[in-house]
């Protein structure tokens, strides 16, 4: 498993995983968020309806009388709060039901159902006294909410509130007397215990969905990265095959040109091009057969490979021509490579007991960074031609003075 995991590109894995995760999280989280907002709006509408029901049962004329402390009597208070007590007793999800009046931008309690002995509730509530100033638990989310209520709007808090009794949502609705005059407002604090429990279950679903999205994104990232690795590996394999000679497994002409030009960018002190050409390969094929010719080609390739440094570039440029491109290789080192190749080739030839088995070698050494592969190759080829015309089985070094 871990070996397989190493056969992927980490960059592709994380890019695909993050892209898939972004899509999946959007698919999962956006509907969940929209659903949560919809549930909250349904809750706020429900609280608004309860507040409106509570306001509808209040006797506006009695309530208007209570707005003036001079009119207060226990009997007036009880008659005013009585219908609200019935509404409160009928709904166990209600914390508080009360009325308020605004004076100079500040709210004061008028009646509170918690103050009535007729209230039927299991909650331990602290009643607010008549004309007790209202102290907000939190900063008011909407500074002009009192004016909005006075203008006839049913106002429900946009956020939850918390106190020692729990978490609740408040809704406020205006009260009007028989002449249509604004006479304070009703407030309802609705218990959110059931709602929060429901939301907790939805959160569990959300977290499970998010965890699933992460796992799926990781799986997608792995599958895509694994596929990309295999595709890239096949491409690289085909490229490696395309730059290798099938018979000798040396570089071919394409591979030699690529790596030689890269080597020229290393800014070495000197460069050497050594061309090795099999003497009369056609004669070998004609006399001993193509199998013997291929066998000798492979032996020459092995000899070249065993006569150079590991960093030197070795290639089969054609049917009977081989190339050695060596960086940091001076004239002495180049001629030593040529002598080594000639000695080993003839050792192979002596062991086989066959004639016509020889090679000719042309050498070009360039000093400095101004050399081009094409120029060095042409000069080595001129030296190779001179080696062949001089009797073969030898090496010749390119002489720039003689060429001039």
C-alpha positions as CSV (number, residue, x, y, z in Angstrom):
1,X,0.0,0.0,0.0
2,X,2.7,2.5,1.0
3,X,4.8,1.5,-2.0
4,X,1.9,2.2,-4.2
5,X,1.3,5.6,-2.5
6,X,4.9,6.6,-3.4
7,X,4.0,5.9,-7.0
8,X,2.1,9.2,-7.3
9,X,2.9,12.8,-7.8
10,X,2.4,14.6,-4.5
11,X,1.8,17.9,-6.4
12,X,-1.0,16.3,-8.5
13,X,-2.4,14.5,-5.5
14,X,-2.8,17.7,-3.4
15,X,-4.0,19.9,-6.3
16,X,-6.7,17.4,-7.3
17,X,-7.6,16.7,-3.7
18,X,-8.0,20.3,-2.9
19,X,-10.0,21.0,-6.0
20,X,-12.3,18.0,-5.3
21,X,-12.6,19.1,-1.7
22,X,-13.6,22.6,-2.7
23,X,-16.3,21.2,-5.0
24,X,-17.6,18.6,-2.5
25,X,-17.6,21.1,0.4
26,X,-19.6,23.4,-1.7
27,X,-22.0,20.7,-2.6
28,X,-22.3,19.6,1.0
29,X,-22.0,22.9,3.0
30,X,-24.0,25.3,0.8
31,X,-27.3,23.3,1.0
32,X,-26.7,22.7,4.7
33,X,-26.2,26.4,5.3
34,X,-29.2,27.3,3.2
35,X,-31.2,24.7,5.1
36,X,-30.1,26.1,8.4
37,X,-31.0,29.6,7.4
38,X,-34.4,28.3,6.2
39,X,-35.0,26.6,9.6
40,X,-34.0,29.7,11.4
41,X,-36.5,31.8,9.4
42,X,-39.2,29.3,10.1
43,X,-38.4,29.6,13.8
44,X,-38.4,33.4,13.7
45,X,-41.8,33.4,11.8
46,X,-43.2,31.1,14.6
47,X,-42.0,33.4,17.3
48,X,-43.5,36.4,15.5
49,X,-46.8,34.6,15.2
50,X,-46.8,33.8,19.0
51,X,-46.0,37.5,19.7
52,X,-48.9,38.6,17.4
53,X,-51.3,36.2,19.1
54,X,-50.2,37.5,22.5
55,X,-50.7,41.1,21.4
56,X,-54.2,40.3,20.0
57,X,-55.5,39.1,23.4
58,X,-54.4,42.2,25.3
59,X,-57.0,44.8,26.1
60,X,-55.4,47.9,24.6
61,X,-57.5,50.3,26.6
62,X,-56.6,48.7,29.9
63,X,-53.0,48.5,28.9
64,X,-53.0,52.2,28.0
65,X,-54.3,53.1,31.4
66,X,-51.4,51.2,33.0
67,X,-48.9,53.3,31.1
68,X,-49.5,56.0,33.6
69,X,-48.3,55.0,37.1
70,X,-50.9,57.2,38.6
71,X,-53.6,54.8,37.3
72,X,-51.9,51.7,38.7
73,X,-54.0,49.4,40.9
74,X,-53.5,45.6,41.5
75,X,-56.9,44.9,40.0
76,X,-56.1,46.8,36.8
77,X,-52.8,45.0,36.6
78,X,-54.4,41.6,37.1
79,X,-57.1,42.3,34.5
80,X,-54.6,43.4,32.0
81,X,-52.2,40.5,32.5
82,X,-54.9,37.8,32.7
83,X,-55.3,37.0,29.0
84,X,-51.5,36.9,28.5
85,X,-51.3,34.4,31.4
86,X,-53.7,32.1,29.5
87,X,-51.5,32.3,26.4
88,X,-48.4,31.7,28.4
89,X,-49.8,28.7,30.3
90,X,-50.9,27.1,27.0
91,X,-47.4,27.0,25.5
92,X,-44.7,25.3,27.6
93,X,-42.0,26.5,25.1
94,X,-42.4,30.1,26.3
95,X,-40.0,31.5,28.8
96,X,-41.6,34.9,29.5
97,X,-44.6,37.0,28.2
98,X,-44.6,40.6,29.2
99,X,-45.5,44.1,27.9
100,X,-43.4,47.2,27.7
101,X,-43.5,50.9,27.1
102,X,-40.8,53.1,25.7
103,X,-39.9,56.3,27.5
104,X,-37.1,58.5,26.1
105,X,-35.5,55.7,24.2
106,X,-35.6,53.3,27.2
107,X,-37.9,50.3,27.8
108,X,-39.9,49.7,31.0
109,X,-41.9,46.6,31.9
110,X,-45.6,47.1,32.3
111,X,-47.0,43.7,33.1
112,X,-45.3,40.3,33.4
113,X,-47.1,37.0,33.4
114,X,-44.4,35.6,35.8
115,X,-45.9,38.0,38.4
116,X,-49.3,36.3,38.3
117,X,-50.2,33.5,40.7
118,X,-52.4,32.0,38.0
119,X,-49.6,31.2,35.6
120,X,-49.2,27.5,35.0
121,X,-45.5,26.7,34.2
122,X,-42.8,24.4,35.5
123,X,-40.2,27.0,35.1
124,X,-38.8,29.1,38.0
125,X,-39.1,32.6,36.7
126,X,-38.2,35.9,38.2
127,X,-41.0,38.4,37.6
128,X,-40.2,41.9,36.5
129,X,-41.9,44.6,38.6
130,X,-44.3,47.2,37.3
131,X,-42.3,50.0,35.5
132,X,-39.0,48.2,36.1
133,X,-36.4,49.4,33.6
134,X,-35.4,46.8,31.0
135,X,-31.7,45.9,31.1
136,X,-30.6,44.2,27.9
137,X,-28.5,41.1,28.2
138,X,-26.5,41.9,25.1
139,X,-26.0,44.9,23.0
140,X,-29.1,45.6,20.9
141,X,-28.5,44.2,17.3
142,X,-30.8,46.9,15.9
143,X,-30.6,50.4,17.5
144,X,-33.9,51.5,16.1
145,X,-35.9,48.4,16.9
146,X,-38.2,50.4,19.3
147,X,-39.1,52.8,16.6
148,X,-39.8,50.0,14.2
149,X,-42.2,48.4,16.7
150,X,-43.9,51.8,17.2
151,X,-44.3,52.0,13.4
152,X,-46.3,48.7,13.5
153,X,-43.7,46.1,12.8
154,X,-43.4,42.8,14.6
155,X,-39.8,42.6,15.5
156,X,-38.0,39.3,16.1
157,X,-34.4,39.4,17.3
158,X,-32.0,38.2,14.5
159,X,-29.8,36.4,17.0
160,X,-30.4,34.2,20.1
161,X,-30.1,35.5,23.6
162,X,-28.9,33.6,26.7
163,X,-29.4,34.1,30.4
164,X,-29.4,31.8,33.5
165,X,-32.7,30.2,32.3
166,X,-31.3,29.1,28.9
167,X,-31.3,30.2,25.3
168,X,-34.3,32.0,23.8
169,X,-35.4,34.1,20.9
170,X,-37.5,37.3,21.5
171,X,-40.3,38.7,19.5
172,X,-42.1,42.0,20.0
173,X,-45.4,43.2,18.6
174,X,-47.2,46.6,19.1
175,X,-50.4,47.0,21.2
176,X,-53.2,49.3,20.1
177,X,-56.2,50.6,22.0
178,X,-59.7,50.8,20.7
179,X,-59.0,54.1,19.0
180,X,-56.0,52.7,17.2
181,X,-53.4,54.5,19.2
182,X,-50.0,52.8,19.9
183,X,-50.0,51.7,23.5
184,X,-46.8,49.8,24.1
185,X,-45.8,46.4,22.9
186,X,-45.9,42.7,23.9
187,X,-42.6,40.7,24.3
188,X,-42.3,36.9,24.1
189,X,-39.2,35.0,25.0
190,X,-39.4,31.6,23.2
191,X,-37.4,28.6,24.5
192,X,-34.9,27.2,22.0
193,X,-34.1,24.0,23.8
194,X,-35.9,21.8,21.2
195,X,-34.6,23.9,18.3
196,X,-31.0,23.6,19.5
197,X,-31.3,19.8,20.0
198,X,-32.6,19.6,16.5
199,X,-29.7,21.7,15.2
200,X,-27.2,19.5,17.1
201,X,-28.5,16.5,15.1
202,X,-28.2,18.4,11.9
203,X,-24.6,19.4,12.9
204,X,-23.8,15.7,13.4
205,X,-25.1,15.1,9.8
206,X,-23.0,18.0,8.6
207,X,-19.8,16.9,10.3
208,X,-20.3,13.4,9.0
209,X,-20.9,14.8,5.5
210,X,-17.8,16.9,5.7
211,X,-15.7,14.0,6.9
212,X,-17.1,11.9,4.0
213,X,-16.3,14.7,1.6
214,X,-12.7,14.9,2.8
215,X,-12.3,11.1,2.4
216,X,-13.8,11.1,-1.0
217,X,-11.6,14.1,-2.1
218,X,-8.5,12.2,-0.8
219,X,-9.6,9.1,-2.8
220,X,-10.2,11.2,-5.9
221,X,-6.9,12.8,-5.5
222,X,-5.2,9.5,-5.1
223,X,-6.9,7.9,-8.1
224,X,-6.2,10.9,-10.3
225,X,-2.6,11.2,-9.1
226,X,-2.0,7.4,-9.6
227,X,-3.5,7.6,-13.1
228,X,-1.4,10.7,-13.8
229,X,1.7,8.8,-12.6
230,X,1.1,5.8,-14.8
231,X,0.4,8.0,-17.8
232,X,3.5,10.1,-17.2
233,X,5.5,6.9,-16.5
234,X,4.3,5.5,-19.9
235,X,5.2,8.8,-21.6
236,X,8.6,8.8,-19.9
237,X,9.1,5.1,-20.8
238,X,8.3,5.8,-24.5
239,X,10.6,8.8,-24.4
240,X,13.4,6.7,-22.9
241,X,12.8,4.1,-25.6
242,X,12.8,6.8,-28.3
243,X,16.3,8.0,-27.3
244,X,17.9,4.6,-27.0
245,X,19.3,2.3,-29.6
246,X,17.5,-1.0,-29.5
247,X,20.4,-3.2,-30.2
248,X,23.1,-1.7,-28.0
249,X,21.0,0.2,-25.4
250,X,23.3,3.2,-26.0
251,X,21.7,6.6,-26.7
252,X,20.6,7.1,-30.3
253,X,21.2,10.2,-32.4
254,X,18.2,12.0,-30.8
255,X,19.4,11.2,-27.3
256,X,23.0,12.1,-28.0
257,X,22.0,15.6,-29.4
258,X,19.8,16.3,-26.4
259,X,22.4,15.4,-23.7
260,X,25.4,16.8,-25.5
261,X,23.7,20.2,-25.8
262,X,22.8,20.0,-22.2
263,X,26.4,19.1,-21.3
264,X,27.7,22.1,-23.3
265,X,25.8,24.3,-20.9
266,X,27.9,23.2,-17.9
267,X,30.7,25.6,-18.9
268,X,33.5,22.9,-18.6
269,X,37.1,23.7,-19.3
270,X,37.2,21.5,-22.4
271,X,35.0,19.2,-24.4
272,X,35.8,16.2,-26.6
273,X,33.9,14.5,-29.4
274,X,35.2,11.0,-30.3
275,X,33.6,9.2,-33.3
276,X,34.1,5.5,-33.5
277,X,33.3,3.8,-36.8
278,X,33.3,0.1,-37.6
279,X,35.6,-0.7,-40.5
280,X,33.8,-2.4,-43.3
281,X,30.6,-3.5,-41.5
282,X,29.1,-4.4,-44.9
283,X,32.0,-6.8,-45.5
284,X,31.4,-8.4,-42.1
285,X,27.7,-8.9,-42.8
286,X,28.4,-10.3,-46.3
287,X,31.1,-12.7,-45.2
288,X,29.9,-13.8,-41.7
289,X,26.2,-12.8,-41.8
290,X,24.1,-10.1,-40.1
291,X,24.1,-12.0,-36.8
292,X,27.9,-11.7,-36.6
293,X,27.7,-8.1,-37.6
294,X,25.1,-7.3,-34.9
295,X,27.3,-9.3,-32.4
296,X,30.3,-7.1,-33.3
297,X,28.2,-3.9,-33.0
298,X,27.2,-5.0,-29.5
299,X,30.8,-5.7,-28.6
300,X,32.0,-2.3,-29.8
301,X,29.2,-0.7,-27.8
302,X,30.2,-2.6,-24.7
303,X,33.9,-1.7,-25.3
304,X,33.0,2.0,-25.6
305,X,30.9,1.9,-22.4
306,X,33.7,0.2,-20.5
307,X,36.3,2.7,-21.8
308,X,34.8,6.0,-20.7
309,X,33.8,7.7,-17.5
310,X,30.3,7.2,-16.1
311,X,29.3,10.8,-16.9
312,X,30.4,10.6,-20.5
313,X,27.8,10.4,-23.2
314,X,27.9,7.3,-25.4
315,X,25.6,6.9,-28.4
316,X,25.1,4.8,-31.6
317,X,24.7,7.5,-34.3
318,X,24.0,5.1,-37.1
319,X,24.5,1.6,-38.4
320,X,28.3,1.6,-37.9
321,X,29.1,4.9,-36.2
322,X,29.3,5.6,-32.4
323,X,29.8,8.9,-30.5
324,X,31.5,9.7,-27.3
325,X,30.9,13.2,-25.9
326,X,33.0,14.0,-22.8
327,X,33.1,17.2,-20.7
328,X,36.3,18.2,-19.0
329,X,38.2,15.9,-21.2
330,X,41.5,17.1,-22.7
331,X,43.6,15.8,-25.6
332,X,45.6,13.3,-23.5
333,X,42.4,11.8,-21.9
334,X,40.7,11.6,-25.3
335,X,43.6,9.7,-26.9
336,X,43.8,7.4,-23.9
337,X,40.1,6.6,-24.5
338,X,40.8,5.9,-28.2
339,X,43.7,3.6,-27.4
340,X,41.7,1.7,-24.8
341,X,38.9,1.2,-27.4
342,X,41.2,0.0,-30.1
343,X,43.0,-2.4,-27.7
344,X,39.8,-3.9,-26.5
345,X,38.2,-4.3,-29.9
346,X,41.2,-6.1,-31.3
347,X,41.2,-8.4,-28.2
348,X,37.7,-9.3,-29.0
349,X,38.7,-9.8,-32.7
350,X,41.6,-12.1,-31.7
351,X,39.3,-14.2,-29.6
352,X,36.9,-14.7,-32.4
353,X,39.5,-15.6,-35.0
354,X,37.8,-13.6,-37.7
355,X,39.2,-10.9,-40.0
356,X,37.8,-7.5,-41.0
357,X,36.9,-6.7,-37.3
358,X,38.3,-3.2,-36.7
359,X,37.3,0.3,-35.9
360,X,38.6,3.8,-36.9
361,X,38.4,6.8,-34.5
362,X,38.2,10.5,-35.1
363,X,38.9,12.9,-32.2
364,X,38.1,16.6,-31.7
365,X,38.9,18.5,-28.5
366,X,37.6,22.0,-28.0
367,X,38.8,24.3,-25.2
368,X,36.4,27.0,-23.7
369,X,32.7,27.7,-23.8
370,X,32.4,28.9,-27.4
371,X,32.1,25.5,-29.0
372,X,29.0,24.1,-30.6
373,X,28.2,20.4,-30.9
374,X,27.6,20.7,-34.6
375,X,31.1,22.2,-35.2
376,X,32.9,19.6,-33.0
377,X,31.0,16.7,-34.6
378,X,32.0,17.9,-38.1
379,X,35.6,18.3,-37.1
380,X,35.7,14.8,-35.4
381,X,34.1,13.4,-38.6
382,X,36.9,15.0,-40.7
383,X,39.5,13.3,-38.4
384,X,37.6,10.0,-38.7
385,X,37.7,10.2,-42.5
386,X,41.5,10.7,-42.4
387,X,41.8,7.7,-40.1
388,X,39.9,5.5,-42.6
389,X,41.8,6.8,-45.6
390,X,45.1,6.3,-43.7
391,X,44.6,2.5,-43.4
392,X,41.9,2.1,-40.7
393,X,42.3,0.5,-37.3
394,X,43.7,3.7,-35.8
395,X,42.7,7.1,-34.5
396,X,43.3,10.6,-35.8
397,X,43.1,13.9,-33.9
398,X,41.5,16.9,-35.7
399,X,44.2,19.5,-36.4
400,X,42.6,23.0,-36.9
401,X,45.8,24.3,-38.6
402,X,45.8,21.5,-41.1
403,X,42.1,22.1,-41.8
404,X,42.8,25.8,-42.4
